[in-house]
């Protein structure tokens, strides 16, 4: 299929933006934006807002008191349902990390906190939106920039669902996988905390009078881990534990955090029932346990409409001379919230990167422009989408 003149002008403009993309990426990476650092997350949002304004696009802000505000912007022909581009501004890195290891380029890769997950995707969405703004007759496109994905989007989930319900299709700009793969399915996740209460006693003089919360935590940890079912894609991990008072005291309290991953909503419900039963049982008589959910992601379930959207994206990729494949991942993302509203959704369409959440996180520089071009072409051909 031949690239049409209107499409070619957009692709050519994007081809000239490599330097500008890297400049904006450097600014974003060098701005701390831990999920709980609202001023930092909003500072990244201000940089994005400045870029959009300079591009003739008016950003709209949905504020929140605790977490980063949600920023949205729409361009194009509003007579049809919009294509939704998604991305999150927050990272897992602590405030001060950007100063300790700022943005840098070494060979074909860029490095820095959040460079792939997912500030490069934010940059891509900014430039694709700017390209659509300049294109006569472009379909409606909305870009949504949220600020709390790394902790389960406690504020942004409702905002994402609102925009996704109104969208024709959704592209989430999480980093592309090595080799250029995009993500068509993701696990869901539930993050939980549990608090155990026991009774203190001197561990030498009257240990029999104590009730060990740490002993109870050990039993619960083993029971939770025993629920893992690798063939079904179900995993449970107690990743954080603490407790006790002193070495010579029977522990009066203990604390743990659990990560549950699953593929289907039915598996989620079944596992949560089993987790609740473990928490209700006192393996050490006299202990009590309270469980709370601290965050949750819905799975990105592969659907026929999602597969059709991927085929459309893949066709655009091949037309521009690149290869793409589809992968399933155990990681969670906001794309699950979008897909759960019924909007056809694919994820991992951002520039290719790796080693996310680590000091070695990187982004493949030469994928920035091509991934932006593929996304733009997929947007401009709505009739060939779903």
Secondary structure, 3 states (H helix, E strand, C coil): CCCCHHHHHHHHHHHCCHHHHHHHHHHHHCCCCECCCHHHHHHHHHHHHHHHHHCCCCCEEECCCCCCCEEEEEECECCCCEEEEEEECCECCCCCHHHHCCCEEECCEEECCCHHHHHHHHHHHHHHHHHHHHCCCCECEEEEEECCHHHCCCCHHHHHHHHHHCEEEEEECCEEECCCEEEEEECEEEEEEEEEECECCECCCCHHHCECHHHHHHHHHHHHHCCCEHHHCEEEEEEEEEECCCCCECCCEEEEEEEEEECCHHHHHHHHHHHHHHHHCCCCCCCEEEEEEEEEECCECCCHHHHHHHHHHHHHHHHCCCCCCEEEECCCCCHHHHHHCCCEEEECCEEEEECCCCCCCEEEHHHHHHHHHHHHHHHHCHHHCC
